[in-house]
Each structure stands twice: as C-alpha cells, then as structure tokens.
C-alpha cells in the first residue's frame, strides 16, 4: 500500500511517500521519499512542490497512491489548515481515503525504539504565546492530552523522557529524545491499523485547542466593550 503523508502542524512542512505492509507483529513501513522544510511562513508555498518532488524521486505517480494520512494538530490555525486542505484535495481528486492523526502521536511513534518498558514520554510542540501543545504516552499509548498550556503548567505526572520542539524541551528537566517533528513514516504508523483494515476514515477535524491567532484582536475588542 502506497501512502502519501503530510503534516503542517509545526514549523516543519513535512511530506513523504511511505509503503505500508502487513507484518507478523503489526505493520512494516518503508519511506520511499520525504521532504522536510522548517519554515513557519512557507507552508502553503512549499507543501505541494514537496509532494511532487517525492513522487518524482520514488518514480511513482499520483494514480499509484492508495491513501493519504495527514496530521490534524494540535497546531496553529493558519499552518495546520494548509496540510489538511491539501490532503483533502488529493483524496478528493484521486478518490482515495484520507486519515487524520494527532501530530503529537506521530512524534511519539518515532520514539518507540528509544524507550524502555514502563517509561513515560512527554511530547511538546510550539503553540506560540509562550505556550506548548503537549501529550503524555506510556508504552506507546497516549494517556493524557493533547492540550495547550504554559510549560510551567503542563501535567508532567510520571514522565521520564521528552521529545518534540527543540526550542521547548529545555523547559523541562527530562532527558531529551532526538525527535522534533512528525515524520512521514511516523504519521503512517499511527494510522496503520485503519489503513491496513481499509476502514472508512472519520471526517477530518483539526485540533486547534484554542481560538485562531488571526481573530484574537477582534475577540479582545468585544471583551472590552462587553458585546
């Protein structure tokens, strides 16, 4: 199964082609091509060219795609909607299913080989406004979050290691795992069970977790006037 995976929930614009196969112990993924560009202002400009570059590198065409997986956040409104709209457009044009996954789950999926049994992972990404998006995982399963908070207010519970945004992991006194953003393969691993079962995907619902930055000023104006 050939899967296109994209994510724009973080400052990194991620696109990739991943082959997914059923294996004796779950699923096997193989990345055929991937592109990652860190630029929080270039999501709309670079995502589709990255997808086309991946298809060219892998010597595949859009007609070869069997499904699309997209990170649905949490993430800032403007960047997040680029990835979701692009994924939905490819799915609609090609008549293939589009699966949405939590972008924090994809980061966690790429840390599995670095974790010891019983360890608890904290994943954080940049939420701007001096806040982070966060979630906690135990044995690969999300046990808290996703949520948004100031670093000092994150519920660390029994977290023993951390992964995610390089600019934010240092706010926490935990060993750091070298996974900063969702990878193409990580996104597919999160959706692998549904992909292999060919289940009908749920509707894409973005995880904004708060009001969009673009309209925050108007909300404050209403609050002052009491309207």
Backbone as JSON, one array per atom type, in Angstrom:
{
  "sequence": "XXXXXXXXXXXXXXXXXXXXXXXXXXXXXXXXXXXXXXXXXXXXXXXXXXXXXXXXXXXXXXXXXXXXXXXXXXXXXXXXXXXXXXXXXXXXXXXXXXXXXXXXXXXXXXXXXXXXXXXXXXXXXXXXXXXXXXXXXXXXXXXXXXXXXXXXXXXXXXXXXXXXXXXXXXXXXXXXXXXXXXXXXXXXXXXXXXXXXXXXXXXXXXXXXXXXXXXXXXXXXXXXXXX",
  "N": [[0.84, -1.18, 0.0], [0.64, 2.14, -0.95], [1.24, 5.17, 0.57], [0.57, 8.57, 0.9], [1.88, 10.99, 3.02], [1.41, 13.85, 5.04], [2.2, 16.8, 6.94], [1.59, 19.8, 8.63], [1.53, 20.9, 11.12], [3.45, 21.89, 12.77], [6.35, 24.13, 12.81], [7.74, 22.81, 10.82], [7.4, 21.75, 7.5], [6.15, 18.9, 6.26], [6.34, 16.17, 4.02], [5.78, 13.02, 2.47], [6.33, 9.78, 0.92], [5.23, 6.63, 1.71], [5.59, 3.19, 1.98], [3.4, 0.74, 3.09], [2.99, -2.3, 4.78], [1.42, -5.35, 5.81], [2.6, -7.08, 8.66], [4.07, -9.76, 10.63], [4.15, -8.91, 13.26], [2.35, -6.69, 13.47], [2.73, -3.9, 11.61], [4.72, -2.97, 8.8], [6.72, -0.27, 7.76], [8.07, 1.62, 5.06], [9.97, 4.23, 4.01], [9.85, 5.84, 1.0], [10.41, 8.29, -0.12], [11.0, 11.55, 1.15], [10.36, 14.89, 2.3], [11.34, 17.62, 4.23], [10.91, 20.79, 5.41], [11.81, 23.44, 7.42], [10.02, 26.09, 8.12], [7.97, 28.35, 9.27], [6.4, 30.14, 7.86], [6.0, 29.31, 5.3], [4.32, 27.25, 4.6], [2.13, 27.01, 2.73], [3.36, 27.57, 0.33], [5.33, 25.62, -0.13], [4.45, 22.98, 0.33], [2.88, 21.43, -1.64], [4.76, 21.41, -3.88], [6.76, 19.88, -2.57], [5.46, 17.41, -2.27], [5.18, 16.67, -4.96], [7.87, 16.46, -5.65], [8.59, 14.26, -4.1], [7.07, 12.23, -5.32], [8.31, 12.19, -7.82], [10.96, 11.46, -7.13], [10.54, 8.9, -6.08], [9.65, 7.66, -8.3], [6.96, 7.34, -8.85], [3.44, 7.84, -9.55], [0.64, 10.08, -9.05], [-1.58, 8.51, -9.4], [-0.83, 6.1, -8.37], [-1.17, 6.19, -5.66], [-2.65, 4.95, -2.67], [-3.83, 5.87, -0.34], [-4.13, 8.68, 1.91], [-2.46, 10.22, 4.62], [-2.75, 12.58, 7.17], [-1.49, 15.0, 9.43], [-3.43, 16.29, 12.02], [-2.98, 18.15, 13.91], [-2.4, 18.95, 17.41], [-2.08, 22.4, 16.38], [-1.1, 25.68, 15.14], [-3.63, 27.74, 13.64], [-3.39, 28.84, 10.93], [-1.17, 27.52, 9.64], [-1.82, 24.8, 10.04], [-4.22, 24.33, 8.64], [-3.39, 24.35, 6.01], [-2.02, 21.91, 5.45], [-4.11, 20.08, 5.96], [-6.1, 20.88, 4.13], [-4.76, 20.44, 1.73], [-4.29, 17.65, 1.84], [-6.95, 16.74, 1.84], [-7.73, 17.65, -0.66], [-6.13, 16.11, -2.42], [-7.11, 13.57, -1.76], [-9.8, 13.81, -2.57], [-9.56, 14.38, -5.31], [-8.35, 12.07, -6.27], [-9.95, 10.06, -5.4], [-9.45, 8.57, -3.06], [-9.05, 7.36, 0.35], [-8.69, 9.58, 3.19], [-6.88, 9.88, 6.07], [-6.89, 11.24, 9.28], [-4.53, 12.06, 11.8], [-3.33, 12.56, 15.15], [-0.8, 14.88, 15.46], [1.1, 14.94, 17.5], [1.03, 12.31, 18.32], [2.32, 11.12, 16.18], [4.95, 12.0, 16.48], [5.52, 10.71, 18.88], [5.36, 8.07, 17.99], [7.71, 7.76, 16.61], [9.59, 7.48, 18.56], [9.57, 5.07, 19.77], [11.48, 2.97, 19.6], [13.48, 3.94, 21.19], [12.64, 3.91, 23.77], [12.33, 2.55, 27.06], [10.71, -0.29, 28.61], [7.8, 0.61, 30.41], [8.49, 3.26, 30.66], [7.63, 6.74, 30.57], [6.56, 9.05, 28.25], [6.83, 12.47, 27.37], [5.55, 14.69, 25.04], [6.14, 17.69, 23.34], [5.22, 20.6, 21.47], [5.55, 23.69, 19.65], [3.31, 26.14, 20.61], [3.13, 28.8, 20.38], [2.68, 32.13, 21.82], [4.1, 31.79, 24.18], [3.48, 29.24, 25.03], [2.9, 25.63, 25.02], [1.91, 22.85, 22.98], [0.91, 19.72, 24.19], [1.29, 16.22, 25.1], [1.07, 13.08, 26.85], [2.59, 9.82, 26.98], [2.45, 6.34, 27.58], [4.1, 3.36, 27.28], [3.75, 3.56, 24.51], [1.13, 4.39, 24.21], [-1.23, 7.0, 24.24], [-1.84, 8.77, 27.18], [-2.58, 11.14, 28.29], [-3.73, 14.37, 27.33], [-4.25, 15.49, 23.88], [-3.25, 18.85, 24.79], [-3.06, 22.38, 25.57], [-0.8, 24.62, 27.09], [1.04, 26.75, 29.38], [4.54, 26.09, 29.78], [5.19, 25.72, 32.53], [2.81, 24.85, 33.54], [2.19, 22.41, 32.53], [1.06, 19.1, 32.87], [3.16, 16.96, 34.04], [3.21, 14.56, 35.39], [4.27, 11.26, 35.66], [6.34, 11.44, 33.81], [9.29, 10.46, 32.11], [11.0, 10.91, 30.01], [11.45, 13.16, 27.21], [10.27, 14.51, 24.1], [10.19, 16.4, 21.01], [9.67, 19.84, 20.09], [12.68, 21.53, 19.66], [13.17, 24.0, 20.74], [11.68, 24.06, 23.0], [11.8, 21.79, 24.63], [13.77, 22.11, 26.52], [12.66, 23.46, 28.6], [11.88, 21.66, 30.4], [12.93, 19.43, 32.86], [14.11, 16.87, 31.83], [15.43, 13.91, 30.25], [16.24, 14.17, 26.78], [14.83, 12.99, 23.78], [15.84, 12.5, 20.38], [13.75, 13.47, 18.5], [11.98, 15.72, 16.77], [9.88, 16.69, 15.15], [6.87, 15.58, 13.4], [7.36, 12.69, 11.4], [7.22, 11.4, 8.01], [6.9, 8.59, 8.0], [6.22, 8.15, 10.69], [3.69, 9.34, 10.89], [2.21, 7.61, 9.27], [2.5, 5.22, 10.68], [0.9, 5.67, 12.94], [-1.65, 5.57, 11.87], [-1.75, 3.02, 10.87], [-3.21, 0.64, 11.52], [-5.87, 1.25, 10.78], [-5.46, 1.86, 8.11], [-4.54, -0.6, 6.99], [-6.72, -2.2, 7.52], [-8.45, -1.0, 5.92], [-10.51, 0.7, 6.73], [-13.32, 2.96, 6.83], [-12.45, 6.29, 6.92], [-12.69, 8.7, 9.63], [-14.27, 11.96, 9.57], [-12.2, 14.77, 8.78], [-11.06, 16.63, 11.4], [-9.75, 19.47, 12.7], [-7.3, 19.89, 15.31], [-7.3, 22.51, 16.98], [-7.42, 23.59, 19.55], [-7.63, 26.09, 20.68], [-8.74, 29.53, 20.16], [-8.31, 30.95, 16.84], [-5.22, 32.63, 16.01], [-5.45, 34.71, 14.17], [-7.84, 36.04, 14.63], [-7.77, 36.96, 17.14], [-7.46, 39.63, 18.07], [-9.94, 40.85, 17.48], [-11.61, 39.44, 19.21], [-10.66, 40.36, 21.67], [-11.42, 43.01, 21.48], [-14.2, 42.83, 21.52], [-14.5, 41.78, 24.08], [-13.73, 43.94, 25.67], [-15.73, 45.81, 25.19], [-17.9, 44.53, 26.05], [-19.69, 43.29, 24.44]],
  "CA": [[0.0, 0.0, 0.0], [1.42, 3.37, -1.05], [0.55, 6.2, 1.33], [1.09, 9.93, 0.96], [1.67, 11.55, 4.35], [1.76, 15.28, 5.13], [1.95, 17.45, 8.22], [1.96, 21.22, 8.75], [1.1, 21.32, 12.46], [4.6, 22.5, 13.43], [7.07, 24.95, 11.83], [8.25, 21.96, 9.75], [6.48, 21.3, 6.45], [6.56, 17.52, 6.03], [5.63, 15.38, 3.03], [6.52, 11.8, 2.18], [5.69, 8.59, 0.38], [5.55, 5.51, 2.59], [4.98, 1.89, 1.68], [2.9, 0.08, 4.3], [2.66, -3.7, 4.57], [1.09, -6.16, 6.99], [3.71, -7.89, 9.13], [3.68, -10.7, 11.68], [3.97, -8.16, 14.5], [1.73, -5.4, 13.24], [2.87, -3.31, 10.29], [6.04, -2.51, 8.39], [6.71, 0.93, 6.93], [9.32, 1.93, 4.36], [9.88, 5.55, 3.42], [10.42, 5.88, -0.34], [10.91, 9.65, -0.33], [10.42, 12.5, 2.09], [10.86, 16.25, 2.28], [11.02, 18.39, 5.43], [11.45, 22.16, 5.4], [11.4, 24.18, 8.6], [9.72, 27.49, 7.79], [6.57, 28.52, 9.68], [5.67, 31.06, 6.97], [6.05, 28.84, 3.92], [3.55, 26.02, 4.44], [1.33, 26.99, 1.51], [4.21, 27.66, -0.85], [6.26, 24.5, -0.37], [3.93, 21.63, 0.56], [2.58, 20.71, -2.88], [6.01, 21.07, -4.57], [7.43, 18.78, -1.87], [4.75, 16.18, -2.63], [5.53, 16.32, -6.34], [9.27, 16.02, -5.63], [8.61, 12.9, -3.56], [6.57, 11.33, -6.36], [9.35, 12.08, -8.85], [12.08, 10.7, -6.58], [10.13, 7.49, -5.92], [9.21, 7.18, -9.61], [5.55, 6.98, -8.75], [2.51, 8.89, -9.97], [-0.47, 10.27, -8.13], [-2.51, 7.39, -9.58], [-0.33, 4.95, -7.6], [-1.47, 6.37, -4.24], [-3.79, 4.21, -2.14], [-4.43, 6.59, 0.77], [-3.41, 9.85, 2.41], [-2.5, 10.44, 6.06], [-2.41, 13.97, 7.45], [-1.51, 15.43, 10.82], [-4.54, 17.23, 12.28], [-2.62, 19.0, 15.03], [-2.67, 20.38, 17.54], [-1.19, 23.33, 15.71], [-1.68, 27.0, 14.83], [-4.71, 27.7, 12.65], [-3.01, 29.12, 9.54], [-0.34, 26.46, 9.1], [-2.48, 23.5, 10.11], [-5.25, 24.16, 7.62], [-2.74, 24.12, 4.71], [-1.82, 20.48, 5.29], [-5.38, 19.37, 5.91], [-6.77, 21.19, 2.87], [-4.02, 19.77, 0.66], [-4.58, 16.22, 1.93], [-8.33, 16.54, 1.42], [-7.8, 17.87, -2.11], [-5.58, 14.92, -3.08], [-8.05, 12.47, -1.58], [-11.0, 14.04, -3.38], [-9.22, 14.3, -6.73], [-7.96, 10.71, -6.63], [-10.93, 9.11, -4.91], [-8.82, 7.68, -2.08], [-9.37, 7.8, 1.71], [-7.76, 10.47, 3.9], [-6.93, 9.6, 7.51], [-6.28, 12.25, 10.13], [-3.92, 11.56, 13.03], [-2.76, 13.57, 16.03], [0.61, 15.09, 15.11], [1.91, 14.56, 18.65], [1.11, 10.85, 18.29], [3.31, 10.75, 15.18], [6.26, 12.19, 17.12], [5.67, 9.62, 19.85], [5.57, 6.82, 17.27], [9.11, 7.69, 16.18], [10.48, 7.32, 19.72], [9.32, 3.76, 20.38], [12.7, 2.17, 19.71], [14.37, 4.55, 22.18], [12.01, 3.87, 25.09], [12.4, 1.32, 27.84], [9.39, -0.68, 29.1], [7.33, 1.32, 31.58], [8.83, 4.68, 30.65], [6.53, 7.64, 30.19], [7.07, 10.06, 27.32], [6.14, 13.75, 27.21], [5.81, 15.31, 23.74], [5.74, 19.09, 23.31], [5.49, 21.37, 20.27], [5.38, 25.14, 19.82], [1.95, 26.66, 20.48], [3.24, 30.26, 20.38], [2.19, 32.8, 23.03], [4.84, 31.22, 25.32], [2.79, 28.01, 25.44], [3.21, 24.43, 24.25], [0.97, 21.76, 22.86], [1.57, 18.58, 24.85], [0.59, 14.97, 25.39], [1.93, 12.08, 27.5], [2.43, 8.47, 26.46], [3.02, 5.23, 28.35], [4.17, 2.15, 26.43], [3.26, 3.87, 23.17], [-0.29, 4.75, 24.22], [-1.46, 8.32, 24.82], [-2.56, 8.68, 28.45], [-3.03, 12.48, 28.66], [-3.64, 15.3, 26.22], [-3.46, 16.7, 23.72], [-3.72, 20.06, 25.44], [-2.17, 23.53, 25.4], [-0.56, 25.25, 28.39], [2.38, 27.26, 29.61], [5.39, 24.97, 30.21], [5.13, 25.52, 33.97], [1.51, 24.32, 33.91], [2.0, 21.1, 31.91], [0.96, 17.99, 33.82], [4.23, 16.02, 33.71], [2.93, 13.27, 36.05], [5.43, 10.39, 35.83], [7.15, 11.49, 32.6], [10.71, 10.16, 32.33], [11.75, 11.41, 28.86], [10.69, 14.14, 26.45], [10.6, 14.69, 22.68], [9.44, 17.49, 20.41], [10.3, 21.09, 19.68], [14.0, 21.77, 20.27], [13.13, 25.28, 21.46], [10.8, 23.97, 24.16], [12.09, 20.65, 25.51], [14.67, 22.52, 27.61], [11.87, 23.99, 29.72], [11.54, 20.53, 31.25], [14.14, 18.75, 33.36], [13.97, 15.48, 31.43], [16.28, 13.5, 29.13], [15.61, 14.52, 25.51], [14.96, 12.08, 22.66], [16.08, 13.33, 19.19], [12.65, 13.51, 17.54], [11.47, 17.08, 16.97], [8.66, 16.93, 14.38], [6.31, 14.35, 12.83], [7.96, 12.19, 10.16], [6.27, 10.76, 7.1], [6.64, 7.23, 8.47], [5.53, 8.21, 11.98], [2.27, 9.61, 10.63], [1.59, 6.39, 8.74], [2.44, 4.2, 11.75], [-0.24, 5.95, 13.81], [-2.89, 5.18, 11.18], [-1.51, 1.76, 10.16], [-4.28, -0.34, 11.72], [-7.01, 1.64, 9.96], [-5.07, 1.75, 6.7], [-4.49, -2.0, 6.58], [-8.08, -2.73, 7.56], [-9.21, -0.22, 4.93], [-11.72, 1.24, 7.35], [-13.75, 4.28, 6.36], [-11.89, 7.27, 7.87], [-13.54, 9.74, 10.19], [-14.11, 13.28, 8.97], [-11.03, 15.5, 9.26], [-11.4, 17.69, 12.35], [-8.48, 19.99, 13.2], [-7.12, 20.1, 16.74], [-6.76, 23.86, 17.22], [-7.36, 23.69, 21.02], [-7.93, 27.45, 21.13], [-9.19, 30.39, 19.07], [-7.25, 31.28, 15.89], [-4.45, 33.85, 16.22], [-5.83, 35.75, 13.22], [-9.01, 36.8, 15.07], [-7.66, 37.21, 18.57], [-7.67, 41.05, 18.37], [-11.36, 41.16, 17.47], [-12.19, 38.9, 20.44], [-10.32, 41.24, 22.77], [-12.22, 44.22, 21.34], [-15.53, 42.5, 22.01], [-14.46, 41.62, 25.52], [-13.64, 45.25, 26.31], [-16.99, 46.53, 25.07], [-18.94, 43.73, 26.7], [-20.63, 42.8, 23.44]],
  "C": [[0.89, 1.25, 0.0], [0.63, 4.52, -0.43], [1.3, 7.53, 1.21], [0.84, 10.46, 2.36], [2.17, 12.98, 4.39], [1.45, 15.79, 6.53], [2.44, 18.88, 8.17], [1.56, 21.77, 10.11], [2.21, 22.0, 13.24], [5.28, 23.43, 12.43], [7.66, 24.13, 10.69], [7.14, 21.58, 8.79], [6.95, 19.92, 6.0], [5.69, 16.85, 4.97], [6.45, 14.13, 2.75], [5.66, 10.73, 1.54], [6.17, 7.39, 1.18], [4.84, 4.27, 2.11], [4.63, 1.2, 2.99], [2.51, -1.35, 3.97], [2.31, -4.37, 5.88], [2.29, -7.01, 7.35], [3.23, -8.78, 10.26], [3.41, -9.98, 12.99], [3.42, -6.76, 14.23], [1.89, -4.93, 11.82], [4.3, -2.89, 10.05], [5.89, -1.27, 7.51], [8.08, 1.12, 6.29], [9.15, 3.26, 3.65], [10.58, 5.55, 2.07], [11.02, 7.24, -0.65], [10.26, 10.55, 0.71], [11.09, 13.86, 1.94], [10.41, 16.94, 3.57], [11.69, 19.75, 5.31], [10.91, 22.91, 6.6], [11.26, 25.65, 8.24], [8.26, 27.74, 8.12], [5.75, 29.43, 8.79], [5.56, 30.54, 5.54], [5.22, 27.59, 3.68], [2.84, 25.95, 3.08], [2.19, 26.95, 0.26], [4.97, 26.37, -1.15], [5.62, 23.12, -0.27], [3.67, 20.87, -0.73], [3.84, 20.44, -3.71], [6.78, 19.93, -3.9], [6.78, 17.44, -2.22], [5.15, 15.73, -4.03], [6.98, 15.86, -6.44], [9.38, 14.58, -5.12], [8.13, 11.89, -4.59], [7.62, 11.11, -7.44], [10.51, 11.21, -8.36], [11.77, 9.22, -6.49], [9.69, 6.85, -7.23], [7.8, 6.6, -9.55], [4.7, 8.14, -9.25], [1.4, 9.02, -8.94], [-1.47, 9.11, -8.22], [-2.09, 6.15, -8.8], [-0.72, 5.03, -6.13], [-2.72, 5.6, -3.84], [-4.52, 4.95, -1.03], [-3.56, 7.79, 1.12], [-3.55, 9.88, 3.93], [-2.04, 11.86, 6.32], [-2.45, 14.23, 8.95], [-2.59, 16.49, 11.03], [-4.26, 18.1, 13.49], [-2.46, 18.21, 16.31], [-1.62, 21.24, 16.86], [-1.88, 24.65, 15.47], [-2.61, 26.92, 13.63], [-4.19, 27.81, 11.22], [-2.2, 27.99, 8.94], [-1.07, 25.14, 9.02], [-3.47, 23.29, 8.98], [-4.64, 23.92, 6.23], [-2.59, 22.62, 4.46], [-3.12, 19.72, 5.14], [-6.12, 19.62, 4.61], [-6.08, 20.49, 1.7], [-4.31, 18.27, 0.65], [-5.99, 15.92, 1.43], [-8.47, 16.69, -0.1], [-7.25, 16.67, -2.88], [-6.55, 13.75, -2.96], [-9.27, 12.59, -2.47], [-10.69, 13.85, -4.86], [-8.94, 12.87, -7.17], [-8.95, 9.65, -6.18], [-10.36, 8.1, -3.93], [-9.09, 8.23, -0.68], [-8.27, 8.68, 2.31], [-7.95, 10.27, 5.4], [-6.22, 10.7, 8.28], [-5.73, 11.63, 11.4], [-3.38, 12.73, 13.84], [-1.26, 13.68, 15.73], [1.54, 14.74, 16.26], [2.07, 13.04, 18.71], [2.18, 10.39, 17.3], [4.73, 10.94, 15.72], [6.53, 11.05, 18.09], [5.98, 8.3, 19.15], [7.02, 6.64, 16.84], [10.08, 7.52, 17.33], [10.44, 5.91, 20.29], [10.6, 2.96, 20.59], [13.66, 2.7, 20.76], [13.84, 4.46, 23.61], [12.23, 2.52, 25.76], [11.01, 0.99, 28.35], [9.03, 0.08, 30.38], [7.68, 2.79, 31.62], [7.64, 5.51, 30.18], [7.11, 8.82, 29.43], [6.18, 11.3, 27.33], [6.54, 14.31, 25.85], [5.3, 16.74, 23.78], [6.08, 19.7, 21.95], [5.1, 22.83, 20.53], [3.92, 25.55, 19.58], [1.92, 28.18, 20.41], [2.68, 30.82, 21.7], [2.84, 32.24, 24.3], [4.14, 29.99, 25.9], [3.26, 26.85, 24.58], [1.96, 23.57, 24.1], [1.65, 20.53, 23.47], [0.65, 17.37, 24.95], [1.59, 14.02, 26.04], [1.56, 10.68, 27.03], [3.1, 7.45, 27.38], [2.94, 3.97, 27.51], [3.52, 2.37, 25.08], [1.81, 4.29, 23.08], [-0.46, 6.12, 24.88], [-2.32, 8.2, 26.06], [-3.03, 10.05, 28.94], [-2.82, 13.4, 27.48], [-4.36, 14.75, 24.98], [-4.11, 17.91, 24.39], [-2.72, 21.17, 25.16], [-2.04, 24.23, 26.74], [0.81, 25.9, 28.38], [3.24, 26.1, 30.1], [5.29, 24.68, 31.7], [3.83, 24.88, 34.43], [1.23, 22.95, 33.28], [2.0, 20.01, 32.98], [1.97, 16.91, 33.43], [4.0, 14.64, 34.31], [4.21, 12.48, 36.24], [6.34, 10.37, 34.61], [8.63, 11.29, 32.92], [11.59, 10.66, 31.18], [10.85, 12.37, 28.1], [11.17, 14.17, 25.01], [9.77, 15.86, 22.16], [10.3, 18.69, 20.1], [11.6, 21.35, 20.43], [14.02, 23.06, 21.08], [12.35, 25.2, 22.76], [11.1, 22.8, 25.1], [12.97, 21.05, 26.69], [13.94, 23.19, 28.77], [11.58, 22.91, 30.75], [12.82, 19.79, 31.62], [14.02, 17.25, 33.12], [14.97, 15.16, 30.33], [15.52, 13.7, 27.82], [15.89, 13.45, 24.45], [15.02, 12.91, 21.36], [15.0, 13.24, 18.12], [11.93, 14.83, 17.76], [10.13, 17.33, 16.29], [8.12, 15.61, 13.84], [7.06, 13.96, 11.55], [6.89, 11.57, 9.28], [5.9, 9.37, 7.58], [5.89, 7.22, 9.79], [4.04, 8.47, 11.81], [1.56, 8.35, 10.16], [1.48, 5.31, 9.82], [1.22, 4.43, 12.65], [-1.54, 5.46, 13.18], [-2.82, 3.79, 10.59], [-2.65, 0.75, 10.32], [-5.48, -0.03, 10.83], [-6.69, 1.51, 8.48], [-5.12, 0.31, 6.22], [-5.88, -2.64, 6.58], [-8.99, -2.07, 6.53], [-10.55, 0.25, 5.49], [-12.06, 2.6, 6.75], [-13.24, 5.33, 7.36], [-12.95, 8.22, 8.41], [-13.32, 11.05, 9.44], [-12.9, 13.98, 9.58], [-11.47, 16.66, 10.14], [-10.1, 18.22, 12.96], [-8.47, 20.16, 14.71], [-6.48, 21.47, 16.95], [-6.51, 24.09, 18.71], [-7.55, 25.1, 21.56], [-8.33, 28.28, 19.92], [-8.02, 30.75, 18.16], [-6.54, 32.58, 16.24], [-4.99, 35.0, 15.39], [-7.01, 36.58, 13.7], [-8.92, 37.18, 16.53], [-7.93, 38.67, 18.91], [-9.14, 41.4, 18.41], [-12.05, 40.61, 18.71], [-11.9, 39.84, 21.6], [-11.16, 42.52, 22.71], [-13.63, 43.98, 21.85], [-15.56, 42.38, 23.52], [-14.44, 42.96, 26.23], [-14.96, 45.98, 26.29], [-18.14, 45.8, 25.74], [-19.95, 43.19, 25.74], [-20.61, 41.28, 23.39]]
}
